[in-house]
C-alpha cells in the first residue's frame, strides 16, 4: 500500500484519465473519492473495458462507470482478516477505509501472501495423554491423530508457519518418539523444531522451564489439541503494544441449565428462571508471554498456565485478555474429534 494515494481519483475525471491512473499504479483499480477523501466507488480495467464495449467513450466521466458499492475492508481489520476477505470475494485489491468511509489505503493481495518473518518462539504443549479420547490415543499421541489427511499437530505448525513463525519448541512426553520421528528438525516443513522432553508430566506451563535459554522476544504458547484460524501475529503485536507481561487468548462460553432455577430465601420462593443461559469468559489455550514471565516457572515441576498468570499478577505484572472470535475447536472428546474431521476441509487448506 506504499503508493495507494496514486490510485485515488475524482468522480468527474474522464475514463481515459482513469485508465491512465490504473496503468500508472499497476493496481488494476482506481478508487473514486470525494473532496474529503470519502469512498464513492471503484473502477477497474474490466469496468472500463465493459463501458467502452457498451458504447461509452474515453471522454465520458468516471461517475457513469464506477462500481458504487465496492467491497472494502476496514482500517482496523487484521492482515489475516483482510486476506480472508480477498480469498472469499476472489478480489486481489480492496480499498481500506475508516468507519466514516475515508479511504486510507489500498490492500493488494501480494502484500498479504508474503508473511513477515517472526522471530518469536512458538512452544506447543504436545505431551498430554489424551485420556478422554479413550481408544484413539492408546497407541497414538493425541497431537498425531489424523484430522483431515494429516496429523493435528502438523496443521497447527503449518498455521503458524504460514504467518511467518519459524522457531518451534515441542514439549513432548507421551509416545514422544512418534512426534519426533514425524517432524524431525522441521526442515521438511520449512521451520526449525526443537524438543522439550518431559521426564514427568509438567502441566501446561511447567515445560517452559526446559527452554535452553531466555528468549529475546515474547513467546507464543499453545496447546496441541486446538484447531483455530486465529491471527497469531496480531495477537503478538497487541501484546507488545499493550506493554503487558502476559496475554491470554479467551473466548465466550455459554452454558444452559436444563431445568428451571428456583431462587429460594428463607424457605420462600422469590422467583423462577426457566432454563437460564449463563455466559462465561474462558481460556482458549493460546498465550503470549514476555521473557520476564518465564522467571516464575519452577524448574522441572508440574505447573499449569493459570498458576503462572496468578503468580505474575500477584507480583504486579499486567496480564491482558485477547478475544478470539474466529474458528476455534478444542479437541478434548471423541465428539470434538468427529466434528473436527467433518469441518476440516471447509476451513483449512489440505493441499499444501
C-alpha positions in Angstrom: 0.0 0.0 0.0 3.0 2.3 -0.3 1.7 4.2 -3.4 -2.0 3.8 -2.7 -2.6 7.6 -2.9 -1.8 7.4 -6.7 -4.9 5.3 -7.1 -7.2 8.0 -5.9 -9.3 9.8 -8.5 -12.3 12.1 -8.5 -15.7 11.3 -10.0 -15.5 13.9 -12.7 -12.3 12.9 -14.5 -12.6 11.1 -17.8 -12.5 7.4 -18.5 -9.2 8.0 -20.3 -7.7 9.7 -17.2 -8.9 6.9 -15.0 -7.2 4.3 -17.2 -4.0 6.3 -17.1 -4.2 6.2 -13.3 -4.8 2.5 -13.3 -1.8 1.9 -15.6 0.4 4.2 -13.6 -0.2 2.4 -10.3 -0.3 -1.1 -11.6 -3.0 -2.0 -9.1 -5.7 -2.8 -11.8 -8.0 -0.5 -9.9 -8.6 3.2 -9.2 -10.5 4.4 -6.1 -13.0 7.2 -6.6 -13.3 9.6 -3.7 -15.0 12.9 -3.0 -13.1 16.1 -2.0 -12.9 14.8 1.7 -11.4 11.5 0.7 -14.6 9.5 1.3 -15.2 6.5 -0.9 -17.6 6.9 -3.7 -16.8 3.8 -5.7 -14.1 2.0 -7.7 -13.2 1.4 -11.3 -11.2 -1.5 -12.6 -9.7 -2.0 -16.0 -12.5 -4.6 -16.5 -15.1 -2.0 -15.7 -13.6 0.4 -18.2 -13.5 -2.2 -20.9 -17.1 -3.2 -20.4 -18.1 0.5 -20.5 -16.3 1.0 -23.9 -17.9 -2.1 -25.3 -21.4 -0.8 -24.2 -20.9 2.4 -26.3 -19.3 4.9 -23.9 -16.3 6.9 -25.0 -13.0 7.8 -23.4 -14.3 11.3 -22.7 -17.2 10.1 -20.5 -17.0 10.7 -16.8 -15.9 8.1 -14.3 -19.1 8.6 -12.3 -21.0 6.9 -15.1 -18.8 3.8 -15.0 -17.7 3.3 -11.4 -18.9 0.5 -9.1 -20.8 2.4 -6.4 -21.0 -0.5 -4.0 -17.5 -1.9 -3.9 -16.2 -4.5 -1.4 -14.0 -2.9 1.2 -12.0 -3.7 4.4 -11.7 -1.6 7.5 -8.5 0.0 8.7 -8.8 -1.9 12.0 -9.0 -5.3 10.3 -6.1 -7.6 10.9 -3.9 -8.8 8.0 -5.4 -12.3 8.2 -9.0 -10.9 8.1 -8.1 -8.8 5.0 -6.5 -11.8 3.3 -9.6 -13.9 4.1 -11.9 -11.2 2.6 -9.9 -11.3 -0.6 -10.0 -15.1 -0.8 -13.7 -15.1 -0.1 -14.6 -12.5 -2.7 -12.0 -13.5 -5.3 -10.7 -9.9 -5.4 -7.0 -9.1 -5.5 -7.3 -5.5 -4.3 -9.7 -3.8 -1.8 -10.0 -0.2 -0.6 -9.1 0.2 3.0 -11.5 2.6 4.8 -12.2 4.1 8.2 -15.6 3.7 10.0 -16.5 7.1 8.2 -15.6 5.6 4.8 -12.5 7.7 4.4 -10.0 5.9 2.2 -6.7 5.2 4.0 -5.2 2.6 1.8 -5.5 0.0 -1.0 -4.9 -3.6 0.1 -3.1 -5.7 -2.6 -3.2 -9.5 -2.2 0.5 -9.9 -2.9 1.3 -7.8 0.2 -0.6 -10.3 2.3 0.5 -13.5 0.8 4.1 -12.8 1.9 4.2 -13.4 5.6 6.6 -11.2 7.6 9.2 -13.4 9.3 8.7 -13.5 13.1 11.4 -14.5 15.5 9.0 -15.2 18.3 9.3 -18.8 19.6 6.2 -20.9 19.4 6.0 -23.5 22.2 3.5 -26.2 21.6 2.5 -28.4 24.6 2.2 -31.8 23.0 3.0 -34.1 25.9 -0.5 -34.9 27.2 -2.1 -38.3 27.5 -5.4 -37.5 25.7 -7.2 -39.9 28.0 -10.6 -38.5 27.2 -10.2 -39.8 23.7 -10.1 -43.4 25.0 -9.0 -46.0 22.4 -8.0 -43.4 19.9 -4.9 -42.5 21.9 -4.0 -45.9 23.2 -1.3 -46.3 20.5 -1.1 -42.7 19.2 -0.4 -39.5 21.0 -3.3 -37.0 20.6 -1.3 -34.5 18.6 -0.7 -37.2 16.0 -4.3 -38.1 15.4 -5.3 -37.5 11.8 -7.7 -34.6 11.2 -8.3 -34.4 7.5 -5.4 -36.0 5.8 -2.7 -35.0 8.3 -1.9 -35.1 12.0 -3.5 -32.4 14.1 -0.1 -31.1 15.2 1.0 -30.6 11.6 -2.0 -28.4 10.9 -1.1 -26.3 14.0 2.5 -25.9 12.9 1.6 -25.0 9.3 -0.9 -22.4 10.6 1.9 -20.6 12.5 4.4 -21.1 9.7 2.0 -19.5 7.2 2.1 -16.4 9.3 5.9 -16.2 9.4 6.7 -18.0 12.6 9.7 -20.4 12.1 11.1 -21.3 15.5 9.2 -24.1 17.3 9.7 -26.0 20.5 7.5 -29.1 21.0 7.1 -30.2 24.7 6.7 -34.0 24.4 6.2 -36.9 26.8 3.6 -39.5 25.9 4.8 -41.5 22.9 7.2 -38.7 22.1 9.1 -40.9 19.7 6.2 -40.8 17.2 6.2 -37.0 17.2 10.0 -36.6 16.9 10.2 -39.2 14.1 7.5 -37.5 12.1 8.6 -33.9 12.4 12.4 -34.2 12.9 14.2 -30.9 12.9 11.3 -29.3 10.9 13.3 -28.9 7.7 10.6 -30.7 5.7 8.1 -28.1 6.9 10.3 -25.1 6.3 10.7 -24.4 10.0 13.1 -25.2 12.9 11.8 -27.6 15.5 13.5 -28.5 18.8 12.1 -30.6 21.6 11.5 -30.1 25.3 11.5 -33.6 26.7 9.4 -34.0 29.8 10.7 -36.8 32.0 7.5 -36.4 34.0 4.2 -34.6 33.3 4.8 -30.9 33.8 1.4 -29.4 33.1 0.5 -26.7 30.7 3.4 -24.3 31.7 6.0 -26.4 33.5 7.8 -27.4 30.3 8.8 -23.8 29.8 11.5 -24.4 32.4 13.1 -26.7 29.9 13.8 -24.0 27.4 17.5 -23.8 26.7 17.8 -20.1 27.3 15.8 -16.9 27.9 14.2 -15.7 24.7 14.8 -12.2 23.4 11.1 -11.7 22.3 7.7 -12.6 23.7 6.9 -16.3 23.0 3.6 -17.9 22.0 2.5 -20.9 24.0 -0.3 -23.1 22.7 -1.9 -26.4 23.5 -1.5 -29.1 20.9 -5.2 -30.0 20.6 -6.5 -26.8 19.2 -7.8 -26.1 15.7 -8.1 -22.3 15.1 -7.9 -19.7 12.4 -6.6 -17.0 14.8 -4.2 -14.3 13.6 -1.3 -15.1 15.9 0.9 -12.3 14.7 -1.8 -9.8 15.5 -2.1 -11.3 19.0 1.7 -10.9 19.5 1.6 -7.3 18.2 -1.3 -6.4 20.5 0.6 -8.0 23.4 3.7 -5.8 22.7 1.7 -2.7 22.1 -0.2 -3.1 25.4 3.1 -3.2 27.5 1.9 -6.3 29.5 3.8 -9.3 30.7 1.2 -11.9 29.7 -1.7 -12.3 27.3 -4.3 -15.0 27.4 -6.5 -15.9 24.4 -10.1 -16.0 25.6 -13.5 -17.0 24.3 -17.1 -16.6 25.4 -18.6 -19.8 26.5 -22.3 -20.2 27.2 -23.9 -23.0 29.3 -27.6 -23.5 29.6 -29.1 -25.1 32.8 -31.6 -27.7 31.6 -34.0 -27.0 34.4 -36.0 -24.2 35.9 -33.8 -22.4 38.5 -35.6 -21.6 41.7 -34.5 -18.6 43.8 -35.3 -19.5 47.4 -34.7 -17.3 50.5 -35.8 -18.4 54.0 -37.8 -21.2 52.5 -39.9 -18.9 50.3 -39.7 -18.9 46.5 -38.9 -15.4 45.2 -38.5 -16.2 41.5 -38.2 -19.0 39.0 -36.0 -18.7 35.9 -36.7 -21.2 33.3 -33.6 -22.9 31.8 -31.3 -19.8 32.3 -28.3 -19.3 30.0 -25.0 -18.4 31.7 -22.1 -16.8 29.8 -18.5 -17.0 30.8 -15.1 -15.9 29.5 -12.8 -18.9 29.3 -9.2 -19.6 28.4 -8.7 -20.6 24.7 -5.4 -22.3 25.4 -3.2 -19.8 23.5 -0.9 -17.4 25.3 1.8 -14.8 24.7 4.4 -14.4 27.4 7.1 -11.9 27.8 10.5 -13.3 28.8 10.1 -12.0 32.4 7.2 -14.4 33.0 9.5 -17.4 32.5 11.3 -16.5 35.7 8.2 -17.5 37.6 8.1 -21.1 36.2 9.6 -23.6 38.8 12.3 -25.9 37.5 11.1 -29.3 36.3 7.9 -29.2 38.3 4.2 -29.7 37.4 2.9 -26.2 36.8 -0.2 -25.1 35.0 -0.8 -21.9 33.0 -3.5 -20.4 35.3 -0.9 -20.7 38.2 1.6 -18.8 36.1 -0.8 -16.0 35.4 -1.8 -15.8 39.1 1.9 -15.7 40.1 2.6 -12.9 37.7 -0.5 -10.9 38.8 0.4 -11.2 42.5 3.8 -9.5 41.9 2.3 -6.7 39.8 2.7 -8.0 36.3 0.0 -6.9 34.0 -2.0 -9.5 32.1 -4.5 -8.9 29.3 -7.2 -10.9 27.7 -7.2 -11.2 23.9 -10.6 -12.1 22.4 -10.5 -14.9 19.9 -13.6 -14.7 17.7 -12.8 -16.9 14.7 -13.0 -20.6 14.3 -11.8 -22.4 17.4 -12.2 -26.0 18.5 -10.6 -27.8 21.4 -10.4 -31.5 20.6 -10.8 -33.0 24.0 -13.6 -35.5 23.5 -14.5 -38.1 20.8 -17.4 -35.9 19.7 -15.0 -33.0 19.2 -12.6 -35.2 17.1 -15.5 -36.3 14.9 -16.6 -32.7 14.5 -13.1 -31.6 13.6 -12.9 -34.1 10.8 -16.3 -33.0 9.4 -15.4 -29.3 9.4 -11.7 -29.5 8.5 -11.8 -29.4 4.7 -14.2 -26.4 4.7 -11.9 -24.3 6.9 -8.3 -25.5 6.4 -6.4 -25.8 3.1 -5.4 -29.5 2.9 -3.5 -29.1 -0.4 -0.2 -27.6 1.0 
